[in-house]
């Protein structure tokens, strides 16, 4: 039987550390966190993310580009529909 507990959620919200234990040994897992719309991984959804998705669609994918964060509507395609959703996520 295993027990799990969340060890830490860092301030940057990029990973969660989980400890699995069977009382004889422990395994620590680091699980990446994805903020939908934050395609450049800076922790915020901004116009820079919209620009990055547009560049990706045009075949000019930036060096830092998180596909999982860009596919906001979950249809396994990155397209204009995702851009519309990302724009709607930008705080006023």
C-alpha positions as CSV (number, residue, x, y, z in Angstrom):
1,X,0.0,0.0,0.0
2,X,1.3,3.4,-0.9
3,X,0.6,6.8,0.7
4,X,0.9,10.1,-1.2
5,X,1.4,13.6,0.0
6,X,2.1,16.9,-1.7
7,X,5.5,18.1,-0.5
8,X,5.7,21.5,-2.0
9,X,4.1,23.9,-4.5
10,X,6.8,26.5,-5.4
11,X,5.8,30.2,-5.8
12,X,6.3,30.0,-9.5
13,X,3.7,27.2,-9.8
14,X,5.8,25.3,-12.4
15,X,6.1,22.0,-10.6
16,X,4.5,20.0,-7.8
17,X,6.6,17.6,-5.7
18,X,4.8,14.5,-4.6
19,X,6.2,11.8,-2.3
20,X,5.1,8.2,-2.7
21,X,5.9,6.0,0.2
22,X,5.4,2.3,1.0
23,X,6.9,2.8,4.5
24,X,10.1,1.1,3.4
25,X,11.1,3.5,0.6
26,X,10.1,6.8,-0.9
27,X,9.9,8.0,-4.4
28,X,9.8,11.8,-5.1
29,X,8.0,12.8,-8.3
30,X,8.3,16.3,-9.9
31,X,5.2,17.0,-11.9
32,X,5.3,19.9,-14.3
33,X,2.4,22.3,-14.1
34,X,1.0,23.9,-17.2
35,X,-0.9,27.2,-17.3
36,X,-3.1,27.1,-20.3
37,X,-2.4,30.0,-22.6
38,X,1.1,30.7,-21.1
39,X,3.0,29.3,-24.1
40,X,6.3,31.0,-23.3
41,X,6.3,29.7,-19.7
42,X,6.7,33.0,-17.9
43,X,3.8,32.4,-15.6
44,X,1.5,34.9,-17.2
45,X,-0.9,34.9,-20.1
46,X,-0.2,38.1,-22.1
47,X,0.0,39.4,-25.6
48,X,3.4,37.8,-25.9
49,X,1.7,34.4,-25.8
50,X,-0.7,35.4,-28.5
51,X,2.2,36.5,-30.7
52,X,4.0,33.3,-30.0
53,X,1.0,31.2,-31.1
54,X,0.5,33.3,-34.2
55,X,4.2,32.7,-35.1
56,X,3.8,29.0,-34.5
57,X,0.8,28.8,-36.8
58,X,2.8,30.6,-39.5
59,X,5.7,28.1,-39.1
60,X,8.0,30.3,-37.1
61,X,7.8,28.6,-33.7
62,X,9.7,30.5,-31.0
63,X,12.6,28.8,-29.2
64,X,10.5,28.6,-26.0
65,X,7.0,27.3,-26.9
66,X,4.9,25.0,-24.7
67,X,2.6,23.1,-27.1
68,X,0.5,21.8,-24.2
69,X,-0.2,25.4,-23.1
70,X,-1.1,26.5,-26.6
71,X,-3.7,23.9,-27.3
72,X,-6.2,25.7,-25.0
73,X,-9.4,24.2,-26.4
74,X,-8.0,20.6,-26.2
75,X,-8.6,19.6,-29.8
76,X,-5.0,18.6,-30.4
77,X,-4.6,21.4,-33.0
78,X,-3.1,24.8,-32.4
79,X,-5.0,27.3,-34.5
80,X,-6.9,30.6,-34.5
81,X,-9.5,29.1,-32.1
82,X,-6.7,28.8,-29.5
83,X,-5.6,32.4,-30.1
84,X,-9.2,33.6,-29.5
85,X,-9.3,31.8,-26.2
86,X,-5.8,33.0,-25.1
87,X,-6.9,36.6,-25.9
88,X,-9.9,36.1,-23.6
89,X,-7.7,34.9,-20.8
90,X,-5.5,38.1,-20.7
91,X,-6.4,40.2,-17.7
92,X,-7.7,43.7,-18.4
